[in-house]
């Protein structure tokens, strides 16, 4: 059997290539949208991709299953569990609980594991030449290393009221069956640490059922449905705004994007047109470079592992936008945006072009330190705004601070003073820099960025 984990750090998302080497054929589970990665793996290992499997209708990334099937002719194996609201609306092979999917000498048994979503499947793999016993379980967003999939996304992100308690109860029941499975079976989940699909995901890529019985908090509460539900729903991170759109796009028929587009480098005339049209300008430089010289009105969303997530918070799927980025980073940025379906990139300019085009029109700002924050709190009337998530704020914060999560700051502008000085901070600087750019773009000229944040304050 051939096996390879493909891990996207930008979304903490795992997909898998499994092959039968005797037959020269392979399956991909939960592929990301830039599918050239899988084509290269198959080519390098003399295999043809013939099967594409999905564990569920994803909320956090745009699945590349249909792109991969279009390029390879592979068959799509997708869940037929759940009610009418959880059916895929394009051609595929329907999979039910107990169905066996054969890949040469390898088999996948589909297990219905609802909770995270009603239609969720896990795939139990048996490598027939080695043993008749199953050896791997691909759990998607059912069980993670150290955590389980959150059932509140349908309600919190997609607005489907009354679904989170029902999902929690389904997850509780699904875990009862999981708990009875052989302890040696490896589990390979759909996400790792950093994903918003749970609250305490481990950084290790795989585990075993036996180990999860020891360390996973959820499996310690399978005797008490109420305690399990309360703990599962408490202190989950804020689900990014784009999750609702991903649910839709992964379910319905949509245009396919089978290669990574090449971005256009805009001329000065192009850039003038962009500004006149009022398009969003996203400056992807690290915040320290941004603060040295930025175009007022641009948003500072740095090219790091959280880039896709924050772009999904601030952009919608109809508007076009422009990037400020080094040419060498444009392919990486395009891939990150493809993975959540943000395809309307008008083009890019480089930081050098920004300086050339804008000449002396750039703004700048200096961050402040802990001593300055304390002095201002003692000697003047200031507002402290903590832009971390609610659960982080709950664990500890500067006395008197207001908690306005950075992802929701635009709809809470009325809660931020325009009369007082406003000191913003996060944990250690990155989110506060985003918030600073958003507030500046919305006409606030009284914002001070305490970049050290809670980590510095609490040290």
C-alpha angles and dihedrals in degrees: 000000000000119000134178131169115216110198126190108202093191091068098017086238127154129204129174140219113204121180142186101220093193090060097033091231133124143194128211121209119207098345122201117236100256091073099175085095091068094042089055093049091050093048094048090052098042094245135132119222106234103156133049118187131188126196094205147327099296125225102186103052140021107254118234093206095112094043089052093047091049092053098042106025089239120161118249116229109194136165121274092184125107127048129297092287090063102054124114111241100214136066116294144129109272116231126201134185110289096020115140119220113198123211104177106283092352124082133194120204113203114227120191105229106171124181107085085052130353096244098045119143132190121201122225111204127209121187099208100196090056103038145337090233122091114253107178136040119197101206104181106192095338101087125008130185101283096352146049133234117279115244096200100077093091089057101034099041106020098036096235099152121215095018103106098071091044090050092048091054092048090050090050090055094045090053091055089065092042089054091059096055124105111284095224094063112114118230120214110189132200096241145028138197113326097038119124090218091091140009106237109025117166124240094226109098098223143016140174131254089245094053092047089053087060102041111019109100093212094059090055091062102051091113093062119050094185095049090046092051094047094049093044094053097041122101099352113166119258108274111235116253094242093064092088091056092049090055089054098043093047091053105042133058110273141166113280126230108203100175138035109263121231112236122231118241104226124227122224090261090051090051092050088054090050091054093045090052090052094234118169113261114208116200106203098186121117109275094249090059091044092053091054092062128350140162108250109241095032120116119234106221105157123218100251136114091291096051096103093047096052092044087055090053096052108032131062127212098252102053127086120223143183131229130218104210144128111271090240090063100048097091092050091048092048091052091050091051093045089057091065096034099253096144102149097097108152092194141276144263125206125240088252090054090049090058091044096047097042098035105175097358098089122112128214140189140199122224120230131228135227094266091055092048091052093047092051092047090052100041107032143026109266136161118230113207118192108199097189123112123283095253092051091049090049091057093056141328145165109285111260095015122142116228113223111161112231093232091058099038095110093061091046100052090119089066092060119083122239092186101054129052108265120213113199127192143159131186099299111342114283100093093040088057090055090048091049091055093046093050093045090050088054095055103268112141097168099073124124120189116219094196097183089066128175093331090060095039093051096043 
